[in-house]
Amino acid sequence: MTPASLPEAGLGERAHCAGEAPPAKGGPGKVLRPVRGYTSGKDDYLSRLKKIEGQVRGLQRMIEADKWCPDIVTQVASATRALQEVAVVLLDDHLHHCVLGAARSENGDPEVLLDEVAGTIRQVVRL
């Protein structure tokens, strides 16, 4: 199943966790966002991503300063591993929050859930 086909498979808009209601209007001009699996660790995710952003800026400075190639490659590998770790932890949160919640709900379609998780894992493995 391709990501584009997920809405047709009954999950609704991909922006929502499976089994979760779409965002509702929350008073004048406010839209409530759905609760994501990563919400409780959002500050940690943002902190990690800011560190990675700093690593990438450091890589740019290394290139500008004509640093030794192996040193740059080592730093690229470090930034790549950091991003992979963020992806793996996000996937874990998704499995425990969104997928498990949808599987427990009456509206959860196990085949659709497995297809969605398999597609997400494929994306992580391709990193």
N, C-alpha and C positions, 0 to 999 in steps of 0.2 A: 504494500500500500504506500502510495506516495503522500507526502505532506499535503499536497494540493487536494487530495481526495478525502482527507479526514473530515471536512465539514459535511460531505455527502454521506459519510459513513455513520452519521448520527451523533457525532461529538459536538456539533455546532461549530461556532467560531473557534479556531485553534487557540485564540488568546485566553480561553477559559479552561480551567481544569475540567477533566472529564467528570461528569456527575455534578457539576457546580452550576448554580443559577447564573445567568448573565448579570452584568452590573445593572443596578437599578438607579433611578434618579433619587438623589438624597437631598431634597430641599431645593430652594431656588438656585438654579444654575450649577448645582453640584452633581457630579456623577460618582457613585460609590464604585470602587474598584473591587474585583473579586479577590479573595484571599488566596495567595499563592503558597506553594509548599515551602518556598524560601523566605517567606515573610518574617518569620521569627529570627532568621539569621541574616536579614538584609544588610544590617550595618557591617557584619563580617564580610559579606560578599563585596560590598562597596569598598571596604578597606583593602581587600585583596586586589580588586581591580585597579584601585588607585596606585598600589605598589607596582602592579604590572605596567601600568601607564608610565610610571617613573622609570621602570626598566627599559621600556621602549624609547623613552626620551634619552636615556643614557646610551642606548645603542646608536641613536642618531648622532649624539655628541662624539661617540667613538669613531664613527665613519668620518665625521667632519674633521676630527683630529688625526685621521690616517693611522689609527691604532692597528696593531698586528692582527691579521686575519683570524688565527686560532682563538684569540681572546674574544673577538666579536662573535664568532661561531659559538663559543662556550656560553656567552651571555644570551644569544638567541635561543639556545637549547634551554637555558634556565627560564626564560620568559615563556617559552612554549610549554614546558612542564607545569609552570604556574597556571597557565590558562587551562591545560588539561585537567588539573586538579579542581579548578572551579567547575568545569563541565561535569566531572564525575560526582562532585558533591551536589550540584544542582540536580543531576539525574537521580541521585539517592533521595533527595528531598521530594522530587516529583513522584518517585515510586511510592514513598511512604505517605505522602499527603494526597496527591491527586489520584493516582491509580488505585491505591488501597481504598480510598474513600469512594471512588466510583464503583469498585468491585463490590463494596458492601451495600451500595445503594440498589434500589429496585430498578433503576434506569440503566445500570451499568451493563454493557454488552461485553462479555469476556473476550470474544474474538477481536472486537474493535480495540479494546484496551491492550491486548497482546500485540496487535499490529502496530499500534501507536508506540508502545515501548520498544519494540524491535526496531522501528524506524529511527527512534531517538538514539538507541544504542549504536546503530549503524553509523549515525552521524558522529558520535563520539569516537568510535573505532577508526574512522577515516581521518581523524586529526593528524 
